[in-house]
Each structure stands twice: as structure tokens, then as C-alpha cells.
Amino acid sequence: MPDEQPTPDVDDDGPLISSYGIASAVCGAVAVIAVALAALIWTQHREHTDELRHRAEVMQAAAEWTNVLINMNADTVETDLVKLHEGTVGQLNADFDAAMRPYRELVKTLNARTRGQVDAVAVEQTYRPPPGQQRPPAEPAPELFGARTDTVLVVATSISENAGTDKPRTVRWTLRLGVSDIDGKFLISRLEPIR
């Protein structure tokens, strides 16, 4: 037998997928995963940033409203009460005169000159009602409004100088306010003094 030489197999073109093809597929999959992960991180970062901005605006609204309340003087009580009333919504708005009567009478009776400052503001709780529901079932009072209501704690100090007395009196305020987001405007929906 003559020396047989192997005949090349016409169907054998090498491996179906080369090592370069496998490496390219792996790199493509890693790139897709990296893009998806970057999009997820960016979305979460935006949501977190938006939440922080919203809370800052809520705390600012609570501080500004409280600042008007704690700086009421006998000369400005009526205009201050109008400004406070304009910044309310819901049941607090409807019962505003009754809710503010003690503050009004105190300022007028004492003929006080008051200056105060907000010491601390913090968001205690956030509530977003489900679509079609205005308040959570577990919390019957007070009513909550808008797209979202945040409960804010405000600590403030005011110094009152009453007519006819020599010594100024320091008043410490601790308030729990409901701040509702009504179409992008922050209004006070609850006022609860904490003793």
C-alpha cells in the first residue's frame, strides 16, 4: 500500500465560533449590563435627590409659617393671622379662627412684643395616599391632602416683652405641623402644639 496521505475534509472549516467571537460576545454582554446598571444608579440617584429637595422645601415652608406665628406682636397680630390663614388648607383652614384664638388672645391680652427664631426643623413622617384615597385608614384624624403630606416637627424659641413688666419671658415652642403638597405649593394642613 502506498503511503496514504490524509485527504483534507472539505466540511471541516474549523470551530464554528472562534475565541475572538466568544470574547466579543462576553464583552457585549458586560457592556449591556454596565449600561443597565448605570441607568439604574442614575435613576435612584435622581429619586434620592428629588426626595431631599422636596423635604428641604417642606421644612422651609414649615419654618416660614412657624416664624410668622412665633413673631406675632400686638401691632401685627391681624395681618400675621391673615398671612398664616393663607398658608393653610383643609380642616385647619376651615377651623382657623378657633385654632388661632388662643394665640390671638394671648398676644392681645399681654400686649406683647415678641421676637423669635426657629431652632430646629425635621421631617417626622411622610404619607403619600394611594390614588383615590385622601387619608390613611389607620389615621382617622387629621385629614391629609394633596399628592403628599409630611409631618414636620418644629422647635422654636421666642422672647416676649409684655407691656408693664421689666423682665422678658422666654417661650419654647414645639409644634407638629402637617405640610401638604397641593399642586407644588406647600400648605399647612395641621397644627398640633406638643407639650
C-alpha positions as CSV (number, residue, x, y, z in Angstrom):
1,M,0.0,0.0,0.0
2,P,1.3,3.2,-1.0
3,D,1.7,5.8,1.7
4,E,-1.7,7.2,2.2
5,Q,-2.0,10.9,2.7
6,P,-4.9,12.2,4.5
7,T,-7.3,13.9,2.3
8,P,-8.5,17.2,3.6
9,D,-12.1,17.2,4.9
10,V,-14.0,19.6,2.8
11,D,-16.6,20.1,5.6
12,D,-14.1,20.9,8.3
13,D,-13.6,24.7,8.4
14,G,-12.5,24.9,12.0
15,P,-14.6,25.8,15.1
16,L,-18.0,27.3,14.5
17,I,-17.2,30.2,16.9
18,S,-13.7,31.4,17.3
19,S,-12.3,32.5,20.6
20,Y,-12.5,36.1,19.3
21,G,-16.2,35.7,18.8
22,I,-16.7,34.3,22.3
23,A,-14.7,37.2,23.8
24,S,-16.7,39.7,21.7
25,A,-20.0,38.2,22.9
26,V,-18.8,38.4,26.6
27,C,-17.7,42.0,26.2
28,G,-21.0,42.9,24.6
29,A,-23.0,41.3,27.5
30,V,-20.8,43.1,30.0
31,A,-21.4,46.4,28.2
32,V,-25.2,45.9,28.2
33,I,-25.1,45.0,31.9
34,A,-22.9,48.1,32.6
35,V,-25.3,50.4,30.8
36,A,-28.3,48.9,32.6
37,L,-26.6,49.3,36.0
38,A,-25.6,52.8,35.2
39,A,-29.2,53.7,34.3
40,L,-30.4,52.1,37.5
41,I,-27.9,54.0,39.6
42,W,-28.7,57.3,37.9
43,T,-32.5,56.8,38.3
44,Q,-32.1,56.0,42.0
45,H,-29.7,59.0,42.5
46,R,-32.3,61.3,40.8
47,E,-35.1,59.9,43.0
48,H,-33.0,60.4,46.1
49,T,-32.0,64.0,45.1
50,D,-35.6,64.8,44.3
51,E,-36.7,63.4,47.7
52,L,-34.1,65.5,49.5
53,R,-35.1,68.6,47.6
54,H,-38.8,68.0,48.4
55,R,-38.1,67.5,52.1
56,A,-36.0,70.7,52.2
57,E,-38.9,72.7,50.6
58,V,-41.3,71.1,53.1
59,M,-39.1,72.0,56.1
60,Q,-38.7,75.6,54.7
61,A,-42.4,76.0,54.4
62,A,-43.0,74.8,58.0
63,A,-40.2,77.1,59.3
64,E,-41.5,80.2,57.5
65,W,-45.1,79.6,58.7
66,T,-43.9,79.0,62.3
67,N,-41.7,82.1,62.1
68,V,-44.8,84.2,61.4
69,L,-46.6,82.5,64.3
70,I,-43.9,83.0,66.9
71,N,-43.2,86.6,65.9
72,M,-46.8,87.9,66.3
73,N,-47.0,91.2,68.1
74,A,-50.0,93.2,69.3
75,D,-49.5,95.7,66.4
76,T,-49.2,93.0,63.7
77,V,-51.5,90.2,65.0
78,E,-54.3,90.7,62.5
79,T,-52.0,90.9,59.4
80,D,-50.0,88.0,60.7
81,L,-53.1,85.9,61.1
82,V,-54.2,86.7,57.6
83,K,-50.8,85.6,56.3
84,L,-51.0,82.4,58.4
85,H,-54.5,81.7,57.2
86,E,-53.5,82.0,53.5
87,G,-50.8,79.3,54.2
88,T,-53.3,76.7,55.4
89,V,-55.5,74.1,53.8
90,G,-58.2,71.6,54.8
91,Q,-59.6,71.4,58.3
92,L,-57.1,73.8,59.7
93,N,-58.1,76.3,57.1
94,A,-61.8,75.8,57.9
95,D,-61.3,76.0,61.7
96,F,-58.6,78.6,61.5
97,D,-60.2,81.2,63.8
98,A,-60.8,78.6,66.5
99,A,-57.3,77.1,66.2
100,M,-55.7,80.6,66.4
101,R,-57.9,82.1,69.1
102,P,-55.6,81.2,72.0
103,Y,-52.6,82.8,70.2
104,R,-54.6,85.9,69.2
105,E,-56.0,86.4,72.7
106,L,-52.6,85.9,74.4
107,V,-50.8,88.4,72.2
108,K,-53.6,91.0,72.5
109,T,-54.1,90.5,76.3
110,L,-50.4,90.7,77.1
111,N,-49.8,93.4,74.6
112,A,-46.6,91.5,73.9
113,R,-43.7,92.5,71.7
114,T,-42.2,89.2,70.6
115,R,-39.2,88.2,68.6
116,G,-38.5,84.6,67.9
117,Q,-36.4,82.2,65.9
118,V,-36.8,78.6,64.6
119,D,-34.2,76.4,66.3
120,A,-34.8,73.1,64.5
121,V,-37.0,71.5,61.8
122,A,-37.3,67.9,61.0
123,V,-39.5,65.7,58.8
124,E,-41.1,63.1,61.1
125,Q,-43.2,61.2,58.7
126,T,-44.2,61.2,55.1
127,Y,-47.5,59.9,53.7
128,R,-48.5,59.5,50.1
129,P,-52.1,58.5,49.7
130,P,-52.9,55.8,47.2
131,P,-54.8,57.1,44.1
132,G,-58.4,57.9,45.1
133,Q,-57.7,57.9,48.9
134,Q,-57.2,61.1,50.8
135,R,-56.0,59.7,54.2
136,P,-54.6,56.5,55.6
137,P,-57.2,54.2,57.2
138,A,-55.1,53.8,60.3
139,E,-55.0,57.5,61.0
140,P,-58.6,58.9,61.1
141,A,-57.6,62.4,62.1
142,P,-56.3,64.8,60.8
143,E,-57.2,64.8,57.1
144,L,-54.4,64.6,54.7
145,F,-54.4,66.5,51.4
146,G,-52.7,66.6,48.0
147,A,-50.2,64.3,46.5
148,R,-48.3,64.0,49.7
149,T,-48.4,65.2,53.3
150,D,-45.3,65.4,55.5
151,T,-45.4,65.6,59.3
152,V,-42.8,68.1,60.4
153,L,-41.6,68.8,63.9
154,V,-40.6,72.4,64.6
155,V,-38.7,73.6,67.7
156,A,-38.5,77.4,68.2
157,T,-37.8,80.0,70.9
158,S,-39.4,83.4,71.3
159,I,-38.8,86.2,73.8
160,S,-41.9,88.1,74.8
161,E,-41.7,91.5,76.4
162,N,-45.1,92.3,77.9
163,A,-46.3,95.8,78.5
164,G,-45.8,96.8,82.1
165,T,-43.2,94.1,83.0
166,D,-39.5,94.6,83.2
167,K,-38.4,91.0,82.6
168,P,-38.7,89.4,79.2
169,R,-40.2,85.9,79.1
170,T,-38.7,83.1,77.1
171,V,-41.3,80.8,75.4
172,R,-40.3,77.4,74.0
173,W,-42.3,76.2,71.1
174,T,-42.6,72.6,69.9
175,L,-45.1,72.1,67.1
176,R,-46.1,69.2,64.9
177,L,-47.2,70.5,61.5
178,G,-48.8,68.7,58.6
179,V,-47.4,70.1,55.4
180,S,-49.4,69.2,52.3
181,D,-48.1,69.4,48.7
182,I,-51.0,71.0,46.8
183,D,-50.0,71.2,43.2
184,G,-46.5,72.1,44.1
185,K,-47.4,74.6,46.8
186,F,-46.7,73.7,50.4
187,L,-49.6,74.5,52.8
188,I,-50.1,73.7,56.5
189,S,-52.9,71.2,57.0
190,R,-52.4,70.5,60.7
191,L,-51.2,72.4,63.8
192,E,-50.5,70.4,66.9
193,P,-48.7,72.0,69.9
194,I,-46.6,69.4,71.7
195,R,-46.3,70.0,75.5
